[in-house]
Amino acid sequence: MNVILSVVVFSYNHEKYIQKCIDSVLKQKTSFEYEVIIADDCSEDATLEIIEKRYGNRVRILKREKNVGLCKNMYEAFMDAQGQYIFECSGDDYLLTDRVFEKHIDFLDSHNDFFSVFNWMVFRNENTGNEKIIKYPYSEYTLLDFLKGIPARFYLGTIRNTFKSDNIKYLYEASKNNEEIQMLYYTLSKGKKAIIPEAMYVYCYRSGGDGSNYCSFNDNLRALE
């Protein structure tokens, strides 16, 4: 199988949300082959049981014997990815349309001067059900924008798979859980990011003890409520 895209889902105690996430990934309509990798960081709930029972051979599961943090989990999952491109997704978020991968890959295939691509995002408060579409005021974002302090309130999206050739262990050796900053710097150092003006990804936020993703404890993103 000629894998064009590796979809990597990062899960940790996502038993309430993982089905919606994976279902939205598997329903994608594409003209190319893609693999689905679930990188679970030693979940303590029924997340793995749900994945194994419901999806079987439709996904590839990378299990952890102990929690290593998102940075190392992310890096090693990306090193395992076989596709020319990688799409990253959190196990408690989901895709809003069934053409996300097709649109991302079409763009990168025809724009060699871009290293990555994302899109507008729906910011959803799971506690209240309130949703807000984040319409970014730019169509592309660069390393210079990042260094200038221009807010980069977007997800990684689809990137070109250069991990094996770069072998950049600093992505996890410096810290356990600040993957947003490290991955943003790495991808932007490789090339600019395009932003497609269409809401295609739902980033879920929840407060209280059930909050386990970045939005749950990041003041900048919570301000988007």
Steps between C-alpha positions, in 0.01 A plus 500: 500500500636839399418709806474867411374624838555380855225614735633497856246520783638569847287354776511518877194417711265584214245221546207744469625658180726261309223340291383832360858592420593175322165477319559847355844387381385175343212661310735725303462472123832501321653407166808361678590249769538611860588316820363573848735479798367527855781603736364438848701638791410231753133586549358399837140472384329289229647689204716213373226243554261707291752542220594133485143373521339747259769559238721190500725489193370831362754688713851439627542547875822614665474414870699644788592302810531828691401861437778682313331833428368637176833620359671159500180320407459735204860477383519122505161464332612735224821298459282191452278665237538360148319770301647781294286731714382492862173628643485542877180474704419489871282211618239733646458715187343411165479595133199696384491400132595189302739678259762633742783271390419536131510880518819508706691263274374667182634829632843372601540302176448818301688743728856383556589827671280407800602245763166464677132586474208542738158664485252701702401327821187461711570561868243300699430520873382150590360619834262755348473383138601846382699514177699772333664491157857626512555684172868580479577848359775361276529244219856404586720506808880506515782464748543877492134542601560265790812687614312831477245364746206484259254255665511153349180356638480207261570130507788326321285367216678318216878521467760349272663196659865588549548348844714203403744712304519776762505275810438796730490364853478848648127478432466290815828516691454859616157459657218256558190692394569828316453338161310794351798735515759241397299364208401847385864611494613184320235510228536873438878465480439259213263731314186710520153375597188555291159559657197383299202733567253226593410354841596134487635412846323507838724574797319400818544666837360385833557626853535313825669167565400369159718755321809332359584686181696818440192723485395386843778686673626760252381852574551630146280235346242514777464870427349402165184384675 
